[in-house]
Amino acid sequence: MNFLRGVMGGPSAGPQPSGADTIQKLCDRVASSTLLDDRRDAVRALKSLSKKYRLEVGIQAMEHLIRVLQTDRSDSEIIGYALDTLYNVISNDLEEEEQEENVPKQVDDLGSQFTEIFIKQQENVTLLLTLVEEFDFHVRWPGVKLLTSLLKQQGPQVQQIILVSPMGVSRLMDLLADSREVIRNDGVLLLQQLTKSNAAIQKIVAFENAFERLLDIVTEEGNSDGGIVVEDCLLLLQNLLKNNNSNQNFFKEGSYIQRMKPWFEVGDDNCGWSAQKVTNLHLMLQLVRVLVSPTNPPGATSSCQKAMFHCGLLQQLCTILMATGVPADILTETINTVSEVIRGCQMNQDYFASVNAPSNPPRPAIVVLLMSMVNERQPFVLRCAVLYCFQCFLYKNQKGQGEIVSTLLPSTIDATGNSVSAGQLLCGGLFSTDSLSNWCAAVALAHALQENATLKEQLLRVQLATSIGNPPVSLLQQCTNILSQGDKIDRRGSKVQTRVGLLMLLCTWLSNCSIAVTHFLHNPANVPFLTGQIAENLGEEEQLVQGLCALLLGISIYYNDNSLENYRKEKLKQLIEKRIGRENFIEKLGFISKHELYSRAAQKPQPSFSSPDHMMFDHEFTKLVKELEGVISKAIYKSSEEDKKEEEVKKTLEQHDNIVTHYKKVIREQDQELEELKQRINTLASQNEQLQATVTQQVSQIQQHKDQYNLLKVQLGKDTQHHNSHGDTFQMNGIQTEDVSKLKEELEEWKNKHELLQGQLREKESVIEKLKASPLEVGTTEQSSQTSKPGSLEHNNDLQKELEMLRSQLQLQSAEISKLQMENQKLQIMSATAEPPLGDSGAAAANKSESEGRLEQEIRELKSEVKALSEEKESLKQHLDSASSTVAILQDEKSKLQQEVAESKKEQDDLLVLLADQDQKLSALKIKLKDLGVPVEDEDDIESGDQGDEDEEGDEEEQD
């Protein structure tokens, strides 16, 4: 009790009761009073004493207060007093003015002890979760504060109890939807403590729509211009997303990255930023970095980077980067954020390369940043951020590396000097008198050569003009010159830092590049300098330089192609053995990985150093050391024979690689051909299906044609006769008017010829009559008749022959005349319908033209009918041709079927012959069996014989 008095600071003696007695009485009243008002007054009194007498109230009243929470839940006032009392007992966040100076510091851990007592019974935490669900302000708010205090004191234990409690996390998520800002804001603080370092609870909170609610609160509060509530929401978002791949993926897929863009909308007037705005924007930038951190899985980081580019977030960050009036710490964090958004993402890196600063003339953002990096007046953290940005821009970006190196090559350097390029800035920083600029420029240039053998060879072409009148020297030679003269040049900062930066650049440059190694060894001063540095016994600071010199010499041995006779692998090994010693060389090489700064740099890509003196190693260079340290150690101990074997193995591997590459190419080509063949197969398959469908359709058409052919056979005779009759009618009636006139003219000519012939005939007949009468006159004298008789007979015979000829001609002409007369009659019959009687000659003349018009109209109608009949004839001819082709096809099929039938008959004949042979053999065997005395049934033989005869008869009938 004396200890308690000392703690309470009360008098040791006196008439007044002590605080402990008062607390005891109040606890008795809470435990024993039957009236609710008495218990409420006692709990209110305990609340007023709980801040001053925290220990006593905690020891004596905690059990009674928990019982009140269990039994008096109907009265919100007493519940609120009890929760406030427990909060005062458990919480260590008491205001300073309420703490007395004589309270010992040992009571600071009282909160943890009382929390442990409270959560020993898990039902107490479950009860508290139930009370937090109450909407009454006097219950809910104290409950939230008490639960937050419990999580601060014993976080993991309380988290586990809430996690196993049914709907425990979901109940707390409802606090974010409370319309009372006090409860909502304290709910955010509660969830901050609840989600610390617990991935399971983080996932539950995220899937309870926490992202949506928190982003709504940030928007309502004014984004970066909001108050401390925005800061609390951002801290809670960081808890949910940091190192939680599931929540990061959920955040991205929920399109919440797009809602971050308005956070970074900064106006033109950036002066007078409040401290809260700086804090909010700093946390917002950190939240972006959480999503694209290099420690995240590459796939998740890449998808977030692409989403940030497509929604315009990267563009907004670059606007802040190039804006004026932005506070230095925000600018530094923005550079770091942009660095990780573009790191390893080609699309974002290409965009960043196109960003220009708002200057006159416009300059690329990369050039402006490099100017800050090599400027020793800039803050150290800003220069580190610019270096990290440059490294991220070149990470897995061969295109960007080529653009940087191209600014150093002679063909692309601006001769006018009007604009400063990135390469010129790097060279300027590399050879300046500021050691920090030397280191940053060397590391930046090394990243431009990282894993790019082509650029390492191209960089050998770079020539530098050192002073007026002296010939230019190569960049490689200038680096080695500065390295060897490091102690003689006055520099601001650490001289070791400059030498370490140059050695890292040379190691990166020479690694995996035999041509660069040859150029390095071609300078006779380089190898003696390295061996001298390694062999000396220097101080602790110089040991790092010795280790890097050993690494550089080891690279010169391992990647040596033996093109220089004086610096072949074997000779360099002998030199190390004589001047340094192999064990000593390996020991100096091990100084690098054993250094404390090496271990720090190997942890993460971002260069973060507490001071410029600690800036020694680059993250990517630590990977190179880890890769080459063991290889170089083995190479030093190898003999010449082993080197030869290794070279042979390398050649074999190269040949094997060439063969593999060749076969890969062949396989690739074959794959392409296979794809083309597959496409052709698919095309042919589709064509085959179409052709099969066409064949099926044609088969059905052939069947239809067969049916039509059978019908046409019947109708063909009638149709032919019908068309012949139509043709005759057409020949008779289809005479043109011109043909009629021609026929009339010919008829007139034949009539004239006929009259001529009749006249000739009459003349001949008169001659004949005269000849008949002449013999009477000649018979008067005998002498005259005898002398004239032979001549007259001959003349008479000639006349007879001529008469016969004339008669035959007359008959032919008469036949022709009769034929023409018949045609003339037909023409007269055709025109008779339009002609008047012969006596009415005036009417005939009047109707002549009308009859001619009708005749022409009839001729036209006959022409059209003839044309239609000819078309019908052509169509019938086509049908007949198709039917003929169908008949030919059917005849081919019939011949095939007949051939098959003949073959089957031949097979049947062969079978019959075989059966006959078998019957003969069977009968012979039966005879032999009978001769041997074996009984054989004759009836079966008779029945089988009859059956065989019937079968043979059936086969013969089939053959017939």
Secondary structure, DSSP 4 states (H G I P E B T S, - for coil): -HHHHHHHT--SSSSSPPHHHHHHHHHHHHHH--SHHHHHHHHHHHHHHHTTSHHHHHHHHHHHHHHHHHH-TT-HHHHHHHHHHHHHHH-----GGGS-TTS-GGGGGHHHHHHHHHHTSHHHHHHHHHHHT---HHHHHHHHHHHHHHHHHSHHHHHHHHHHSTTHHHHHHGGGG-SSHHHHHHHHHHHHHHTTT-HHHHHHHHHTTHHHHHHHHHHHTTGGGS-HHHHHHHHHHHHHHTT-HHHHHHHHHTT-SGGGGGGG---S---S--HHHHHHHHHHHHHHHHHT-TTS-HHHHHHHHHHHHHTTHHHHHHHHHH-SS--HHHHHHHHHHHHHHHTT-HHHHHHHHH-EES-SS-EEHHHHHHHHHT-TTS-HHHHHHHHHHHHHHHTT-HHHHHHHHHTTSTTTS-SS--S--HHHHHHHHHTSSBHHHHHHHHHHHHHHHTT-HHHHHHHTT-EE--STTSPPEEHHHHHHHHHHTGGGS--BS-HHHHHHHHHHHHHHHHTT-HHHHHHHHHSTTHHHHHHHHHHS---HHHHHHHHHHHHHHHHHHHT--S-SGGG-HHHHHHHHHHHT-HHHHHHHHTHHHHSHHHHHHTT-SS---SSGGG----HHHHHHHHHHHHHHHHHHH--HHHHHHHHHHHHHHHHHHHHHHHHHHHHHHHHHHHHHHHHHHHHHHHHHHHHHHHHHHHHHHHHHHHHHHHHHHHHHHHHHHHHHHHHHHHHHH---HHHHHHHHHHHHHHHHHHHHHHHHHHHHHHHHHHHHHHHHHHTT-HHHHHHHHHHHHHHHHHHHHHHHHHHHHHHHHHHHHHHHHHHHHHHHHHHHTT---TT-HHHHHHHHHHHHHHHHHHHHHHHHHHHHHHHHHHHHHHHHHHHHHHHHHHHHHHHHHHHHHHHHHHHHHHHHHHHHHHHHHHHHHHHHHHHTT----HHHHHHHHHHHHHHHHHHHHHH-
